[in-house]
């Protein structure tokens, strides 16, 4: 099972995520926040947005929002934003 191993705030509503399979990408959460669900509305606040953490390989916030690896990887791949670490011999 692939997990998120590292997440770093970049700017605006973008978090760079690194996965256990060596892939990575810059995940823009603004489209998700724009949906204005009860869980994503709180992320409009930059202060709250930056309080994300990793739990069991998922991207989480204290309000209960949890984003799994598969969904994030799929969105990055579909937008041609999923990068793979080059293997060095």
C-alpha positions, 0 to 999 in steps of 0.5 A: 500500500502506497502512503504519503511519506512527506508533505510540505506547504508551498503557497496558496492552497498547494501542498507538495506530497511525496509518496512511498513509491518515490513519486511526488507532486504539488497538490492544489487543494483549491478546487476541493475547497471551492466545493464548500463542503462542511469539512473543506470550508474551514481550509479557506483560512490559511492558518487552519490550512497550514495545520495539516499533518500525516496520519497512517499515510494520509493527509489530515486536518484536525477538523476530521478531513482526511485525504487518502493517497490513492485519490491524491495520486490519481488527481496528480496523475490525471493532471500530468503533475505526478513525478517519479524519482529517477533511479540512480544506479 
